[in-house]
Amino acid sequence: MESPEITEVSSHLGSTVRLEASDGRVFVGAFMCMDKEKNVILSGAEEFNSADTDGLEERRYVGLVMLPGAHLVSFSVENYA
């Protein structure tokens, strides 16, 4: 039997999520998995960097991303699958 926490995380598989890293970068992509250490894998991800001196946010497609749990600051669901 799964714990309520695992059931909650599992319900978001395939959903579009937004992850914030400790260095200020933000990743948006399809949630594929999370392990015990809270390492997260996204597919079809885009990376957003904080605004530069011109006030513009840099955006780039990065594809498959693994964000280590030690650097995960926030996790939010954008669109449910």
PyMOL Python script that loads the backbone (N, CA, C, O; Angstrom):
from pymol import cmd

cmd.read_pdbstr("""\
ATOM      1  N   MET A   1       0.837  -1.178   0.000  1.00  0.00           N
ATOM      2  CA  MET A   1       0.000   0.000   0.000  1.00  0.00           C
ATOM      3  C   MET A   1       0.891   1.254   0.000  1.00  0.00           C
ATOM      4  O   MET A   1       1.859   1.338   0.755  1.00  0.00           O
ATOM      5  N   GLU A   2       0.550   2.213  -0.847  1.00  0.00           N
ATOM      6  CA  GLU A   2       1.329   3.442  -0.959  1.00  0.00           C
ATOM      7  C   GLU A   2       0.941   4.431   0.133  1.00  0.00           C
ATOM      8  O   GLU A   2      -0.201   4.467   0.592  1.00  0.00           O
ATOM      9  N   SER A   3       1.925   5.233   0.535  1.00  0.00           N
ATOM     10  CA  SER A   3       1.641   6.288   1.505  1.00  0.00           C
ATOM     11  C   SER A   3       0.876   7.412   0.818  1.00  0.00           C
ATOM     12  O   SER A   3       0.904   7.506  -0.409  1.00  0.00           O
ATOM     13  N   PRO A   4       0.196   8.262   1.577  1.00  0.00           N
ATOM     14  CA  PRO A   4      -0.542   9.386   0.970  1.00  0.00           C
ATOM     15  C   PRO A   4       0.382  10.328   0.188  1.00  0.00           C
ATOM     16  O   PRO A   4      -0.026  10.903  -0.821  1.00  0.00           O
ATOM     17  N   GLU A   5       1.626  10.484   0.656  1.00  0.00           N
ATOM     18  CA  GLU A   5       2.575  11.364  -0.035  1.00  0.00           C
ATOM     19  C   GLU A   5       2.922  10.822  -1.414  1.00  0.00           C
ATOM     20  O   GLU A   5       2.976  11.580  -2.382  1.00  0.00           O
ATOM     21  N   ILE A   6       3.159   9.515  -1.511  1.00  0.00           N
ATOM     22  CA  ILE A   6       3.488   8.895  -2.794  1.00  0.00           C
ATOM     23  C   ILE A   6       2.286   8.969  -3.729  1.00  0.00           C
ATOM     24  O   ILE A   6       2.445   9.221  -4.924  1.00  0.00           O
ATOM     25  N   THR A   7       1.101   8.753  -3.203  1.00  0.00           N
ATOM     26  CA  THR A   7      -0.111   8.851  -4.007  1.00  0.00           C
ATOM     27  C   THR A   7      -0.270  10.259  -4.562  1.00  0.00           C
ATOM     28  O   THR A   7      -0.623  10.432  -5.729  1.00  0.00           O
ATOM     29  N   GLU A   8      -0.011  11.272  -3.729  1.00  0.00           N
ATOM     30  CA  GLU A   8      -0.111  12.676  -4.157  1.00  0.00           C
ATOM     31  C   GLU A   8       0.881  12.974  -5.288  1.00  0.00           C
ATOM     32  O   GLU A   8       0.502  13.542  -6.313  1.00  0.00           O
ATOM     33  N   VAL A   9       2.138  12.594  -5.103  1.00  0.00           N
ATOM     34  CA  VAL A   9       3.157  12.845  -6.141  1.00  0.00           C
ATOM     35  C   VAL A   9       2.814  12.072  -7.412  1.00  0.00           C
ATOM     36  O   VAL A   9       2.930  12.617  -8.510  1.00  0.00           O
ATOM     37  N   SER A  10       2.399  10.829  -7.285  1.00  0.00           N
ATOM     38  CA  SER A  10       2.056  10.004  -8.445  1.00  0.00           C
ATOM     39  C   SER A  10       0.909  10.599  -9.252  1.00  0.00           C
ATOM     40  O   SER A  10       0.860  10.430 -10.471  1.00  0.00           O
ATOM     41  N   SER A  11      -0.003  11.284  -8.598  1.00  0.00           N
ATOM     42  CA  SER A  11      -1.152  11.855  -9.296  1.00  0.00           C
ATOM     43  C   SER A  11      -0.745  12.978 -10.252  1.00  0.00           C
ATOM     44  O   SER A  11      -1.526  13.357 -11.124  1.00  0.00           O
ATOM     45  N   HIS A  12       0.453  13.505 -10.099  1.00  0.00           N
ATOM     46  CA  HIS A  12       0.920  14.597 -10.956  1.00  0.00           C
ATOM     47  C   HIS A  12       1.803  14.127 -12.107  1.00  0.00           C
ATOM     48  O   HIS A  12       2.259  14.953 -12.898  1.00  0.00           O
ATOM     49  N   LEU A  13       2.054  12.824 -12.222  1.00  0.00           N
ATOM     50  CA  LEU A  13       2.878  12.318 -13.321  1.00  0.00           C
ATOM     51  C   LEU A  13       2.267  12.731 -14.655  1.00  0.00           C
ATOM     52  O   LEU A  13       1.071  12.549 -14.884  1.00  0.00           O
ATOM     53  N   GLY A  14       3.096  13.286 -15.530  1.00  0.00           N
ATOM     54  CA  GLY A  14       2.638  13.743 -16.834  1.00  0.00           C
ATOM     55  C   GLY A  14       2.129  15.172 -16.841  1.00  0.00           C
ATOM     56  O   GLY A  14       1.919  15.751 -17.907  1.00  0.00           O
ATOM     57  N   SER A  15       1.928  15.749 -15.658  1.00  0.00           N
ATOM     58  CA  SER A  15       1.463  17.131 -15.572  1.00  0.00           C
ATOM     59  C   SER A  15       2.598  18.101 -15.886  1.00  0.00           C
ATOM     60  O   SER A  15       3.775  17.770 -15.737  1.00  0.00           O
ATOM     61  N   THR A  16       2.228  19.296 -16.319  1.00  0.00           N
ATOM     62  CA  THR A  16       3.225  20.347 -16.519  1.00  0.00           C
ATOM     63  C   THR A  16       3.502  20.987 -15.174  1.00  0.00           C
ATOM     64  O   THR A  16       2.592  21.477 -14.505  1.00  0.00           O
ATOM     65  N   VAL A  17       4.790  20.978 -14.779  1.00  0.00           N
ATOM     66  CA  VAL A  17       5.180  21.529 -13.485  1.00  0.00           C
ATOM     67  C   VAL A  17       6.244  22.599 -13.651  1.00  0.00           C
ATOM     68  O   VAL A  17       6.934  22.664 -14.669  1.00  0.00           O
ATOM     69  N   ARG A  18       6.361  23.429 -12.640  1.00  0.00           N
ATOM     70  CA  ARG A  18       7.376  24.495 -12.588  1.00  0.00           C
ATOM     71  C   ARG A  18       8.271  24.207 -11.391  1.00  0.00           C
ATOM     72  O   ARG A  18       7.799  24.100 -10.260  1.00  0.00           O
ATOM     73  N   LEU A  19       9.581  24.082 -11.657  1.00  0.00           N
ATOM     74  CA  LEU A  19      10.559  23.857 -10.602  1.00  0.00           C
ATOM     75  C   LEU A  19      11.465  25.067 -10.497  1.00  0.00           C
ATOM     76  O   LEU A  19      11.904  25.610 -11.510  1.00  0.00           O
ATOM     77  N   GLU A  20      11.746  25.488  -9.278  1.00  0.00           N
ATOM     78  CA  GLU A  20      12.710  26.564  -9.072  1.00  0.00           C
ATOM     79  C   GLU A  20      13.959  25.963  -8.444  1.00  0.00           C
ATOM     80  O   GLU A  20      13.878  25.243  -7.449  1.00  0.00           O
ATOM     81  N   ALA A  21      15.122  26.265  -9.035  1.00  0.00           N
ATOM     82  CA  ALA A  21      16.400  25.767  -8.538  1.00  0.00           C
ATOM     83  C   ALA A  21      17.034  26.787  -7.601  1.00  0.00           C
ATOM     84  O   ALA A  21      16.682  27.967  -7.617  1.00  0.00           O
ATOM     85  N   SER A  22      17.971  26.317  -6.785  1.00  0.00           N
ATOM     86  CA  SER A  22      18.624  27.183  -5.800  1.00  0.00           C
ATOM     87  C   SER A  22      19.448  28.300  -6.443  1.00  0.00           C
ATOM     88  O   SER A  22      19.748  29.294  -5.783  1.00  0.00           O
ATOM     89  N   ASP A  23      19.820  28.156  -7.720  1.00  0.00           N
ATOM     90  CA  ASP A  23      20.595  29.204  -8.398  1.00  0.00           C
ATOM     91  C   ASP A  23      19.702  30.224  -9.110  1.00  0.00           C
ATOM     92  O   ASP A  23      20.203  31.097  -9.819  1.00  0.00           O
ATOM     93  N   GLY A  24      18.381  30.115  -8.925  1.00  0.00           N
ATOM     94  CA  GLY A  24      17.451  31.089  -9.495  1.00  0.00           C
ATOM     95  C   GLY A  24      16.828  30.683 -10.812  1.00  0.00           C
ATOM     96  O   GLY A  24      15.884  31.324 -11.274  1.00  0.00           O
ATOM     97  N   ARG A  25      17.343  29.620 -11.430  1.00  0.00           N
ATOM     98  CA  ARG A  25      16.738  29.164 -12.681  1.00  0.00           C
ATOM     99  C   ARG A  25      15.386  28.517 -12.410  1.00  0.00           C
ATOM    100  O   ARG A  25      15.136  27.983 -11.329  1.00  0.00           O
ATOM    101  N   VAL A  26      14.518  28.577 -13.420  1.00  0.00           N
ATOM    102  CA  VAL A  26      13.191  27.964 -13.341  1.00  0.00           C
ATOM    103  C   VAL A  26      13.060  27.015 -14.523  1.00  0.00           C
ATOM    104  O   VAL A  26      13.418  27.366 -15.647  1.00  0.00           O
ATOM    105  N   PHE A  27      12.546  25.814 -14.274  1.00  0.00           N
ATOM    106  CA  PHE A  27      12.325  24.825 -15.320  1.00  0.00           C
ATOM    107  C   PHE A  27      10.838  24.512 -15.386  1.00  0.00           C
ATOM    108  O   PHE A  27      10.191  24.316 -14.357  1.00  0.00           O
ATOM    109  N   VAL A  28      10.299  24.467 -16.597  1.00  0.00           N
ATOM    110  CA  VAL A  28       8.897  24.107 -16.810  1.00  0.00           C
ATOM    111  C   VAL A  28       8.876  22.953 -17.804  1.00  0.00           C
ATOM    112  O   VAL A  28       9.444  23.057 -18.891  1.00  0.00           O
ATOM    113  N   GLY A  29       8.222  21.855 -17.435  1.00  0.00           N
ATOM    114  CA  GLY A  29       8.153  20.694 -18.313  1.00  0.00           C
ATOM    115  C   GLY A  29       7.216  19.641 -17.749  1.00  0.00           C
ATOM    116  O   GLY A  29       6.572  19.846 -16.720  1.00  0.00           O
ATOM    117  N   ALA A  30       7.152  18.507 -18.442  1.00  0.00           N
ATOM    118  CA  ALA A  30       6.286  17.403 -18.029  1.00  0.00           C
ATOM    119  C   ALA A  30       6.976  16.592 -16.931  1.00  0.00           C
ATOM    120  O   ALA A  30       8.099  16.122 -17.110  1.00  0.00           O
ATOM    121  N   PHE A  31       6.295  16.432 -15.797  1.00  0.00           N
ATOM    122  CA  PHE A  31       6.824  15.705 -14.642  1.00  0.00           C
ATOM    123  C   PHE A  31       6.868  14.215 -14.950  1.00  0.00           C
ATOM    124  O   PHE A  31       5.840  13.601 -15.232  1.00  0.00           O
ATOM    125  N   MET A  32       8.081  13.632 -14.895  1.00  0.00           N
ATOM    126  CA  MET A  32       8.260  12.213 -15.203  1.00  0.00           C
ATOM    127  C   MET A  32       8.447  11.359 -13.956  1.00  0.00           C
ATOM    128  O   MET A  32       7.848  10.289 -13.847  1.00  0.00           O
ATOM    129  N   CYS A  33       9.275  11.819 -13.010  1.00  0.00           N
ATOM    130  CA  CYS A  33       9.473  11.035 -11.789  1.00  0.00           C
ATOM    131  C   CYS A  33      10.198  11.836 -10.719  1.00  0.00           C
ATOM    132  O   CYS A  33      10.784  12.887 -10.981  1.00  0.00           O
ATOM    133  N   MET A  34      10.135  11.295  -9.488  1.00  0.00           N
ATOM    134  CA  MET A  34      10.848  11.845  -8.334  1.00  0.00           C
ATOM    135  C   MET A  34      11.268  10.654  -7.483  1.00  0.00           C
ATOM    136  O   MET A  34      10.501   9.706  -7.312  1.00  0.00           O
ATOM    137  N   ASP A  35      12.499  10.704  -6.945  1.00  0.00           N
ATOM    138  CA  ASP A  35      12.961   9.605  -6.098  1.00  0.00           C
ATOM    139  C   ASP A  35      12.985  10.016  -4.623  1.00  0.00           C
ATOM    140  O   ASP A  35      12.518  11.096  -4.261  1.00  0.00           O
ATOM    141  N   LYS A  36      13.534   9.144  -3.785  1.00  0.00           N
ATOM    142  CA  LYS A  36      13.551   9.387  -2.338  1.00  0.00           C
ATOM    143  C   LYS A  36      14.303  10.661  -1.964  1.00  0.00           C
ATOM    144  O   LYS A  36      13.959  11.326  -0.986  1.00  0.00           O
ATOM    145  N   GLU A  37      15.335  11.002  -2.745  1.00  0.00           N
ATOM    146  CA  GLU A  37      16.141  12.198  -2.465  1.00  0.00           C
ATOM    147  C   GLU A  37      15.529  13.457  -3.074  1.00  0.00           C
ATOM    148  O   GLU A  37      16.142  14.524  -3.043  1.00  0.00           O
ATOM    149  N   LYS A  38      14.330  13.336  -3.622  1.00  0.00           N
ATOM    150  CA  LYS A  38      13.592  14.431  -4.265  1.00  0.00           C
ATOM    151  C   LYS A  38      14.253  14.915  -5.551  1.00  0.00           C
ATOM    152  O   LYS A  38      14.016  16.045  -5.978  1.00  0.00           O
ATOM    153  N   ASN A  39      15.086  14.069  -6.176  1.00  0.00           N
ATOM    154  CA  ASN A  39      15.596  14.374  -7.510  1.00  0.00           C
ATOM    155  C   ASN A  39      14.410  14.284  -8.462  1.00  0.00           C
ATOM    156  O   ASN A  39      13.629  13.335  -8.390  1.00  0.00           O
ATOM    157  N   VAL A  40      14.269  15.256  -9.347  1.00  0.00           N
ATOM    158  CA  VAL A  40      13.105  15.323 -10.228  1.00  0.00           C
ATOM    159  C   VAL A  40      13.550  15.269 -11.682  1.00  0.00           C
ATOM    160  O   VAL A  40      14.550  15.881 -12.056  1.00  0.00           O
ATOM    161  N   ILE A  41      12.800  14.530 -12.504  1.00  0.00           N
ATOM    162  CA  ILE A  41      13.058  14.477 -13.943  1.00  0.00           C
ATOM    163  C   ILE A  41      11.866  15.071 -14.676  1.00  0.00           C
ATOM    164  O   ILE A  41      10.716  14.704 -14.434  1.00  0.00           O
ATOM    165  N   LEU A  42      12.171  16.006 -15.587  1.00  0.00           N
ATOM    166  CA  LEU A  42      11.174  16.623 -16.466  1.00  0.00           C
ATOM    167  C   LEU A  42      11.532  16.298 -17.904  1.00  0.00           C
ATOM    168  O   LEU A  42      12.709  16.182 -18.246  1.00  0.00           O
ATOM    169  N   SER A  43      10.508  16.150 -18.756  1.00  0.00           N
ATOM    170  CA  SER A  43      10.768  16.007 -20.188  1.00  0.00           C
ATOM    171  C   SER A  43      10.149  17.199 -20.911  1.00  0.00           C
ATOM    172  O   SER A  43       9.205  17.824 -20.428  1.00  0.00           O
ATOM    173  N   GLY A  44      10.709  17.495 -22.080  1.00  0.00           N
ATOM    174  CA  GLY A  44      10.222  18.626 -22.861  1.00  0.00           C
ATOM    175  C   GLY A  44      10.340  19.936 -22.104  1.00  0.00           C
ATOM    176  O   GLY A  44       9.479  20.808 -22.223  1.00  0.00           O
ATOM    177  N   ALA A  45      11.401  20.073 -21.329  1.00  0.00           N
ATOM    178  CA  ALA A  45      11.539  21.215 -20.426  1.00  0.00           C
ATOM    179  C   ALA A  45      12.126  22.452 -21.094  1.00  0.00           C
ATOM    180  O   ALA A  45      12.907  22.370 -22.042  1.00  0.00           O
ATOM    181  N   GLU A  46      11.722  23.593 -20.566  1.00  0.00           N
ATOM    182  CA  GLU A  46      12.307  24.880 -20.920  1.00  0.00           C
ATOM    183  C   GLU A  46      12.919  25.468 -19.656  1.00  0.00           C
ATOM    184  O   GLU A  46      12.395  25.304 -18.554  1.00  0.00           O
ATOM    185  N   GLU A  47      14.043  26.159 -19.843  1.00  0.00           N
ATOM    186  CA  GLU A  47      14.735  26.807 -18.729  1.00  0.00           C
ATOM    187  C   GLU A  47      14.542  28.315 -18.846  1.00  0.00           C
ATOM    188  O   GLU A  47      14.655  28.883 -19.932  1.00  0.00           O
ATOM    189  N   PHE A  48      14.257  28.943 -17.740  1.00  0.00           N
ATOM    190  CA  PHE A  48      14.103  30.398 -17.687  1.00  0.00           C
ATOM    191  C   PHE A  48      15.122  30.940 -16.697  1.00  0.00           C
ATOM    192  O   PHE A  48      15.169  30.521 -15.541  1.00  0.00           O
ATOM    193  N   ASN A  49      15.945  31.889 -17.173  1.00  0.00           N
ATOM    194  CA  ASN A  49      16.909  32.553 -16.296  1.00  0.00           C
ATOM    195  C   ASN A  49      16.331  33.867 -15.838  1.00  0.00           C
ATOM    196  O   ASN A  49      15.484  34.455 -16.511  1.00  0.00           O
ATOM    197  N   SER A  50      16.791  34.326 -14.689  1.00  0.00           N
ATOM    198  CA  SER A  50      16.305  35.604 -14.177  1.00  0.00           C
ATOM    199  C   SER A  50      16.664  36.727 -15.142  1.00  0.00           C
ATOM    200  O   SER A  50      17.559  36.589 -15.976  1.00  0.00           O
ATOM    201  N   ALA A  51      15.971  37.802 -15.014  1.00  0.00           N
ATOM    202  CA  ALA A  51      16.152  38.941 -15.913  1.00  0.00           C
ATOM    203  C   ALA A  51      17.595  39.441 -15.872  1.00  0.00           C
ATOM    204  O   ALA A  51      18.211  39.515 -14.809  1.00  0.00           O
ATOM    205  N   ASP A  52      18.116  39.780 -17.042  1.00  0.00           N
ATOM    206  CA  ASP A  52      19.459  40.343 -17.113  1.00  0.00           C
ATOM    207  C   ASP A  52      19.395  41.867 -16.935  1.00  0.00           C
ATOM    208  O   ASP A  52      18.365  42.406 -16.531  1.00  0.00           O
ATOM    209  N   THR A  53      20.480  42.539 -17.234  1.00  0.00           N
ATOM    210  CA  THR A  53      20.535  43.994 -17.024  1.00  0.00           C
ATOM    211  C   THR A  53      19.535  44.742 -17.891  1.00  0.00           C
ATOM    212  O   THR A  53      19.143  45.856 -17.543  1.00  0.00           O
ATOM    213  N   ASP A  54      19.108  44.162 -19.016  1.00  0.00           N
ATOM    214  CA  ASP A  54      18.126  44.801 -19.890  1.00  0.00           C
ATOM    215  C   ASP A  54      16.692  44.555 -19.413  1.00  0.00           C
ATOM    216  O   ASP A  54      15.745  45.087 -19.992  1.00  0.00           O
ATOM    217  N   GLY A  55      16.532  43.751 -18.357  1.00  0.00           N
ATOM    218  CA  GLY A  55      15.207  43.441 -17.850  1.00  0.00           C
ATOM    219  C   GLY A  55      14.502  42.336 -18.621  1.00  0.00           C
ATOM    220  O   GLY A  55      13.304  42.115 -18.443  1.00  0.00           O
ATOM    221  N   LEU A  56      15.255  41.633 -19.489  1.00  0.00           N
ATOM    222  CA  LEU A  56      14.674  40.560 -20.289  1.00  0.00           C
ATOM    223  C   LEU A  56      14.961  39.207 -19.656  1.00  0.00           C
ATOM    224  O   LEU A  56      16.065  38.959 -19.171  1.00  0.00           O
ATOM    225  N   GLU A  57      13.964  38.340 -19.665  1.00  0.00           N
ATOM    226  CA  GLU A  57      14.132  36.990 -19.144  1.00  0.00           C
ATOM    227  C   GLU A  57      14.606  36.097 -20.278  1.00  0.00           C
ATOM    228  O   GLU A  57      14.014  36.086 -21.357  1.00  0.00           O
ATOM    229  N   GLU A  58      15.676  35.346 -20.033  1.00  0.00           N
ATOM    230  CA  GLU A  58      16.214  34.436 -21.044  1.00  0.00           C
ATOM    231  C   GLU A  58      15.487  33.099 -20.956  1.00  0.00           C
ATOM    232  O   GLU A  58      15.278  32.568 -19.865  1.00  0.00           O
ATOM    233  N   ARG A  59      15.102  32.558 -22.113  1.00  0.00           N
ATOM    234  CA  ARG A  59      14.341  31.306 -22.167  1.00  0.00           C
ATOM    235  C   ARG A  59      14.989  30.408 -23.210  1.00  0.00           C
ATOM    236  O   ARG A  59      15.343  30.865 -24.297  1.00  0.00           O
ATOM    237  N   ARG A  60      15.145  29.108 -22.872  1.00  0.00           N
ATOM    238  CA  ARG A  60      15.682  28.172 -23.860  1.00  0.00           C
ATOM    239  C   ARG A  60      15.129  26.775 -23.629  1.00  0.00           C
ATOM    240  O   ARG A  60      14.832  26.386 -22.499  1.00  0.00           O
ATOM    241  N   TYR A  61      14.996  26.029 -24.719  1.00  0.00           N
ATOM    242  CA  TYR A  61      14.525  24.650 -24.652  1.00  0.00           C
ATOM    243  C   TYR A  61      15.703  23.767 -24.244  1.00  0.00           C
ATOM    244  O   TYR A  61      16.771  23.835 -24.853  1.00  0.00           O
ATOM    245  N   VAL A  62      15.511  22.936 -23.214  1.00  0.00           N
ATOM    246  CA  VAL A  62      16.589  22.056 -22.754  1.00  0.00           C
ATOM    247  C   VAL A  62      16.222  20.571 -22.831  1.00  0.00           C
ATOM    248  O   VAL A  62      17.088  19.721 -22.626  1.00  0.00           O
ATOM    249  N   GLY A  63      14.980  20.244 -23.118  1.00  0.00           N
ATOM    250  CA  GLY A  63      14.582  18.841 -23.291  1.00  0.00           C
ATOM    251  C   GLY A  63      14.420  18.099 -21.986  1.00  0.00           C
ATOM    252  O   GLY A  63      13.583  18.459 -21.158  1.00  0.00           O
ATOM    253  N   LEU A  64      15.232  17.043 -21.795  1.00  0.00           N
ATOM    254  CA  LEU A  64      15.151  16.206 -20.596  1.00  0.00           C
ATOM    255  C   LEU A  64      16.053  16.786 -19.508  1.00  0.00           C
ATOM    256  O   LEU A  64      17.235  17.035 -19.745  1.00  0.00           O
ATOM    257  N   VAL A  65      15.495  17.000 -18.315  1.00  0.00           N
ATOM    258  CA  VAL A  65      16.224  17.635 -17.219  1.00  0.00           C
ATOM    259  C   VAL A  65      16.102  16.805 -15.957  1.00  0.00           C
ATOM    260  O   VAL A  65      15.029  16.289 -15.641  1.00  0.00           O
ATOM    261  N   MET A  66      17.222  16.678 -15.229  1.00  0.00           N
ATOM    262  CA  MET A  66      17.201  16.085 -13.897  1.00  0.00           C
ATOM    263  C   MET A  66      17.686  17.165 -12.935  1.00  0.00           C
ATOM    264  O   MET A  66      18.828  17.617 -13.019  1.00  0.00           O
ATOM    265  N   LEU A  67      16.815  17.567 -12.029  1.00  0.00           N
ATOM    266  CA  LEU A  67      17.168  18.570 -11.025  1.00  0.00           C
ATOM    267  C   LEU A  67      17.392  17.856  -9.700  1.00  0.00           C
ATOM    268  O   LEU A  67      16.469  17.239  -9.168  1.00  0.00           O
ATOM    269  N   PRO A  68      18.615  17.931  -9.156  1.00  0.00           N
ATOM    270  CA  PRO A  68      18.885  17.276  -7.871  1.00  0.00           C
ATOM    271  C   PRO A  68      18.014  17.859  -6.757  1.00  0.00           C
ATOM    272  O   PRO A  68      17.802  19.070  -6.688  1.00  0.00           O
ATOM    273  N   GLY A  69      17.523  16.993  -5.900  1.00  0.00           N
ATOM    274  CA  GLY A  69      16.672  17.416  -4.798  1.00  0.00           C
ATOM    275  C   GLY A  69      17.333  18.440  -3.889  1.00  0.00           C
ATOM    276  O   GLY A  69      16.655  19.284  -3.302  1.00  0.00           O
ATOM    277  N   ALA A  70      18.664  18.368  -3.769  1.00  0.00           N
ATOM    278  CA  ALA A  70      19.392  19.320  -2.926  1.00  0.00           C
ATOM    279  C   ALA A  70      19.280  20.746  -3.452  1.00  0.00           C
ATOM    280  O   ALA A  70      19.479  21.699  -2.699  1.00  0.00           O
ATOM    281  N   HIS A  71      18.964  20.903  -4.739  1.00  0.00           N
ATOM    282  CA  HIS A  71      18.855  22.225  -5.355  1.00  0.00           C
ATOM    283  C   HIS A  71      17.415  22.621  -5.663  1.00  0.00           C
ATOM    284  O   HIS A  71      17.174  23.671  -6.260  1.00  0.00           O
ATOM    285  N   LEU A  72      16.461  21.791  -5.262  1.00  0.00           N
ATOM    286  CA  LEU A  72      15.043  22.068  -5.507  1.00  0.00           C
ATOM    287  C   LEU A  72      14.499  23.021  -4.440  1.00  0.00           C
ATOM    288  O   LEU A  72      14.461  22.684  -3.257  1.00  0.00           O
ATOM    289  N   VAL A  73      14.079  24.215  -4.872  1.00  0.00           N
ATOM    290  CA  VAL A  73      13.550  25.223  -3.954  1.00  0.00           C
ATOM    291  C   VAL A  73      12.026  25.160  -3.923  1.00  0.00           C
ATOM    292  O   VAL A  73      11.425  25.231  -2.851  1.00  0.00           O
ATOM    293  N   SER A  74      11.392  25.026  -5.102  1.00  0.00           N
ATOM    294  CA  SER A  74       9.928  24.926  -5.125  1.00  0.00           C
ATOM    295  C   SER A  74       9.480  24.043  -6.280  1.00  0.00           C
ATOM    296  O   SER A  74      10.166  23.899  -7.292  1.00  0.00           O
ATOM    297  N   PHE A  75       8.299  23.456  -6.089  1.00  0.00           N
ATOM    298  CA  PHE A  75       7.684  22.544  -7.060  1.00  0.00           C
ATOM    299  C   PHE A  75       6.207  22.928  -7.116  1.00  0.00           C
ATOM    300  O   PHE A  75       5.506  22.861  -6.106  1.00  0.00           O
ATOM    301  N   SER A  76       5.734  23.333  -8.301  1.00  0.00           N
ATOM    302  CA  SER A  76       4.308  23.659  -8.409  1.00  0.00           C
ATOM    303  C   SER A  76       3.748  23.102  -9.713  1.00  0.00           C
ATOM    304  O   SER A  76       4.447  23.016 -10.723  1.00  0.00           O
ATOM    305  N   VAL A  77       2.486  22.731  -9.669  1.00  0.00           N
ATOM    306  CA  VAL A  77       1.819  22.153 -10.834  1.00  0.00           C
ATOM    307  C   VAL A  77       1.176  23.288 -11.634  1.00  0.00           C
ATOM    308  O   VAL A  77       0.404  24.085 -11.102  1.00  0.00           O
ATOM    309  N   GLU A  78       1.516  23.340 -12.930  1.00  0.00           N
ATOM    310  CA  GLU A  78       0.979  24.363 -13.829  1.00  0.00           C
ATOM    311  C   GLU A  78      -0.348  23.873 -14.450  1.00  0.00           C
ATOM    312  O   GLU A  78      -1.373  24.551 -14.373  1.00  0.00           O
ATOM    313  N   ASN A  79      -0.297  22.690 -15.061  1.00  0.00           N
ATOM    314  CA  ASN A  79      -1.469  22.094 -15.718  1.00  0.00           C
ATOM    315  C   ASN A  79      -1.521  20.618 -15.344  1.00  0.00           C
ATOM    316  O   ASN A  79      -0.512  19.915 -15.410  1.00  0.00           O
ATOM    317  N   TYR A  80      -2.681  20.166 -14.957  1.00  0.00           N
ATOM    318  CA  TYR A  80      -2.852  18.768 -14.580  1.00  0.00           C
ATOM    319  C   TYR A  80      -3.023  17.917 -15.821  1.00  0.00           C
ATOM    320  O   TYR A  80      -3.669  18.320 -16.788  1.00  0.00           O
ATOM    321  N   ALA A  81      -2.423  16.709 -15.776  1.00  0.00           N
ATOM    322  CA  ALA A  81      -2.520  15.772 -16.908  1.00  0.00           C
ATOM    323  C   ALA A  81      -3.896  15.140 -16.947  1.00  0.00           C
ATOM    324  O   ALA A  81      -4.176  14.324 -17.825  1.00  0.00           O
TER     325      ALA A  81
END
""", "prot")
cmd.dss("prot")
cmd.show_as("cartoon", "prot")
cmd.util.cbc("prot")
cmd.orient("prot")
